[in-house]
Amino acid sequence: MTHRQKLLLALSILISAVFLIVAFRGLNPASVIDTLRGANWLMIVLAAGLYLPAMVLITRRWKFVLDDTVPVPVRGLFPLVAIGYMGNNIYPFRAGEVLRLALLRQGWRVPVVRGAATILVERCFDGLVMLTFLLVPAVFIDLSDGGVLGLGATPRRLPPLGEVRHRPVAQGDWWKIGRYRR
């Protein structure tokens, strides 16, 4: 390692340490342990078990779009997709897409414009899926009674669901949605 590389490594460790101190300042370890003890680990394992196949499908979809540009194997794209999604969860403004684009350029020599076009096409597919998630349930909602979606709207062609018990989000329990039973 050269002197410059050692200096950059020390600087990056220092910056990481500063941000870790800022991130964990005021954290109550006992509260974290209590929360982890109360977690539903079966649901966490199931979610992780569903996440991996979803990432493989996303990677295959990106490969399908990218194949006309540069043939990249799924094994080469999977880490890029995982790192990109991690970046989207950590960095603001969907910067994970830019990270994925930079890694694609660096590892596979895909031109930036072509890589960006494939990511844009992929995001358009995602937008269409989200639009479908909104429009399909709209078929089952009757707005003729003057209600707004979810507020006074009556379902049609669906069996009655019975009484729904809930607690207002204003009480600060929004994260417990789904835990309440009749």
N, C-alpha and C positions, 0 to 999 in steps of 0.2 A: 504494500500500500504506500502510495506517495504521501508526502507531507500534506498536500492539498486535500487528498481524500480523507486522511485522518482528521483534518480540521473540519471538513464538511460533515463527517460522521459525528464528531463531538458536538457540533452546532445543532444537528438534527436531533440528537438525543436530548440536548438542553431544551430545545423548543418543545419537544414532546413532553418532557418532564414538567415544564411550565404549564402547558395546556392540561395535563393530567391533574395537576394541583388545582387549577381553576375549575376543572370539571367536577372533581370530587370534594371540593370545599363545602363543608356543611353537611356532608353525607353522614347519616346515622347508620353505622354497620349493623346494629341490632335490628333496626327496622328493615334493612335489606334482608337479613337472615330470616326474620319473621315472614316477610313477603314470599321469599323462596320456599319456606316450609309450607305456606298456604297455597302454593301454586298447584294447579292441576297438571301434573307431569304427563299424564296420559294424553291430554290435549296437546301439550308441547311436542311430545314424540310424534303424535299423529300429524301435527302441522309440519314438522320437519320432514316426515315421511311423504307428505304431499308436495312439499316445496321442491325437493330434488327432482321428481319427475316433471314438474312444471318448468323448472330451469332447463331440463333436457329438451322439452318441447319448444321452449323459447329459442334455445340454441339451434335446433333443427330448422325452425322457421327462419332465423337469421341466415343460416347457411343456404337455405333455398333462395333467399333474396340475394345473397352475396355471391353465389356460384357463377353468375354471368361475369362478374368482375375478376375475381381470383378464387380458384378452388381451394378452400381452406377446410381441413378436416374438422369434424365436430369436436374431437379432442382438443384441437387448437382454439376453437371458439368458446368452449364451455368456460374456461377460466376468465376470458374477457367479459362474457355475459355476467358471471358471478361478481367480478370486480366492479363492473359498471353498475349493477344493481346495488352493491354495497355502497358505492359512491353516491348513488341517488338517495340512499337512506342517510348518509352522513353529511354530504355537502349540499349547499343550497342550489336552487335553480337548475336541478337535474344535471349537475356537473358530472355525474357518473357517465353520462352519454359522451361527454367530451373526453373523459378518461378512457372509456372503451374505444373511442375513435383513435386516440393517441396510441394506445396499446396495439390496435389493429395495424396502424401505420408502422409502428416500430417493429412488431414481430413478423408481419406478413407482407410488408411493403405495398399495402393497398393505398392508392392515392386518396388524399384527404377528402376530396370532393365526392368520390365514388363511395367511400365509407360513410360519409355523412348522408349521402342520398339513401343508402340502405337503411341507416338508422331512422331517417325521416319516414321512409316507407313503412318500417316496422311500427313506428309511433302512430302512423295513420291507421294501420290495422288495429292497434290497441284502441284508438279512438272509435273505430267502427264497432268494436266489441262492447265498449262502454255505452255507446249509443243504443246498441241492441239491448243491453241490460236495462236501459231506461224505457225503451219503447215497448218491449214485450209485456212487461207488467201493466203498461198503460192500457192495453187491450182489455184487461180485466177490471178496470176502474171506471165507474160511472160518475161523471162529473155533472150530470143534469140537475142534481139537487143543490147546485151552487157551492159545493165544497171544493176545497183545494186539496191537491194530492196529500193524503195522509191526515187531513184535517176536515173531517166531515164527508169525505168521499166514501161511497159504498161500493163494495166489490160486487161484480156481477159474474155469473157463471161459476162462482166458487162457493163451497159450503161455508156456513157460518163458523167462525173460529171460536165463538164463545167470548166470555168476558176476559179482557186483557187487563192485568194489574201491572201498574208501573209506578215508579217514583220519579218525580220531576228531576230533570237534569240540573236544575238550579240548585239542588241540594248537594251538588258536587259528587254524585255517585255515577257519573256518566260512564266510567270505566267498568261498572258492575252490570251493565246492560246484558241481559241474557242469563244472569244468575238468579233472578227472581222467578219464583214458581207460584202457581195458584195455590 
